[in-house]
Amino acid sequence: MSLFIRQGMSILLGFTLLAVAGCGSKPTKSQRETPAISQQASGSSDQLSASGGASAKPTDWGPAEIAYDYAAMQDDVLIQLKEEPRLHSPLRTVVGVNPQTYTFFFREVMDRGSVESAIRKHAKEESTREDEGFINPDLSFHWLHDRQLQLLVTLPEKSGEEPVWQEYVLNAGGARTAKGSLIGDNFSFQALVLPPQQIWRIAADGKITEKLTDFSVMTNLELLDPEQRYAMLTRFTNYCECDALYDKLYSIYDSKTQTVTSYPTELSSMYRGAGDFMADRRGFFYAQPNKGTDVPKSEFASRILVDGYVHGVSFSRDRKHLLMAVGEAEQKKDLDLVVLDLTVGTEKHYPGVIKGWVPTSEWDGAVVPVSFADDGRFVTFAMRKEEKGFEEARQRFDWKTGKVTNWNPPVPADFWSGFIQTDDGAYQYYWNAGLYQGGVQLLQQAGTGVWIPGTHRFVFAEAAQESDGMELFMFDADRKQKTLLKTGLSYGFTLLGASSDGKWLYVATNQPRIP
C-alpha cells in the first residue's frame, strides 16, 4: 500500500532535493563530547547575521587564542568548525559556501611544518579521487601556538562546470609531534558544500519574484506563524544521501530583523514529553532545559507545567490556547484532552475523550506526538483504532459545546487524514485525497500546497510535463479553474506558505534565480 504522507512522518511542504542526514554508525564519544571551550557556546543567545557571500573573508581571521582543556583530550587532534563549535571531527557535514575557519586542537606540541604539509597532502589526495565533486581548496594557516592552529578554507573560483555539490577533507594525520611521533589519520573533518536554500516571495499572480534571504549554509526551512515572520532552521550534524536519523542543530530566523538565533536544544512544532516544557507562541516547543543550559530569552516563551505526561500538544489557531493529549508516560490508549488558556493560565480537563491508541510512525515504529488542527470552530485529531494497525480513529472537539465526536473525512481509513482549508471552511484540501467542497471532490491531487488567506484559491506544485523541474499552479475552487503561475522551478523547490494579506507566496529553493 502506498500513499503520499501518513501520520507519524515528517511533513515538508514541497519537494526535497537531497535528504540532509547522517548514515553509518552512531556518533562516537569523541563526536559527542568536546572539552570545555570558553568561546561562544552552542547555547548562545547572541544573534547572527543571516547573510553571507562566497567571496567574503571573515573579519575576525587571526583572532586571539581559544581557551581549551587540552588535558581532557583523548584523541591526537580535534578539528572544529568555528562558526558552529558543535560540529567537529570526526564527521562528514554540510558547511557554508563562504570561506570557513577551522580550529585544530592538538593533544601534544606539534611540528608546525609537518602539520601544514600533512593537511595539504590529504586535501590534494582527496581531490584526485574519481568521485565527482571533491576539490582542493585554498588554505591559509594561522598558528596561535604549537597546539592550536586556525585554518581558513576558501573555495576555488567556479568555472561554471562544477557539480551541484563540492567536498573537501581536512586531516592532519601523519603530522609529527615535537617529540617526533606521528599522529593518527582517523580524525578527519569532511566538509560538504551544497547550495543553500533561500526564501523567496512570489506575487500571488506569479508576475513578481523577490529574494528575501542570503543564507550561506544549507538548512531545512519551516515557516512558523501566520504572518510568515519566523522560520525554524534545522541543520543535521552529520550528512549522507540516506534516511538515517542524526541529531540536528536548531535556530530561529526573524525575517523582520534578518537575524538567526541559535538554540542549544531540540525545537519542534509538535512536542511529546514531560509535563514541564516551554511553549513559544511564535510556533514551537522544547523540553524544559537542563540546569546550566543557556536558552535565548523570548517574550513569546512560556513555561508550561502539566500534571502528567504530554503525548502531544499544538497551538490553537489564535495562539491563545494549548491543546494537549495528557496521560501517564507509559499510557498507550484513551488520553485526556487538556485545554490551557495561555493568557490567564487556566486549564479545562476532558478526561478520556481522546479515544484510541497513540499513533506510531510507519517509518520506524516509534510513538509520535498526537497533533491537533484548529480552524476556530473545531479541533480535529486522530488516534489509531488498533495498537499495531494504521487505521485512524478520527475525532474532533467542538469549541462551542466542549464535546468530542467522531469525524469522517473523505480519506481512506489507513491513510493520514491531515488537511488544510479555506478561512471560511468552505473548501478543504486533504494531503492524501485532494481538494473537496464538503464531500465532493473538485481536484484530484496528492501532495502539498497552500490556501491563499481570505480567498478560495489553492496553490500547489507539480512536476513539469514537457521539461525538467517543477511548475507552480493556482486552482480557483469557485470557478474550478487551474492556472499556471510559474515554470522553470528546481526539483528542490519548496512551497512554504502565503502572506496573511493574500498578496504573496513564500517559497524556498537553491536555484540562483526564479524565472
PyMOL commands that set and color helices and strands:
alter all, ss='L'
color gray80, all
select helices_A, chain A and resi 29-32+70-72+112-127
alter helices_A, ss='H'
color red, helices_A
select strands_A, chain A and resi 47-49+77-81+91-95+100-106+138-145+148-154+166-170+189-193+198-203+209-211+220-223+230-236+248-254+259-263+271-273+276-280+284-287+301-305+309-315+321-327+333-341+347-357+373-374+378-384+392-398+404-406+419-421+428-430+434-437+440-443+449-451+457-463+470-476+481-489+494-498+504-509
alter strands_A, ss='S'
color yellow, strands_A
deselect
rebuild
show_as cartoon
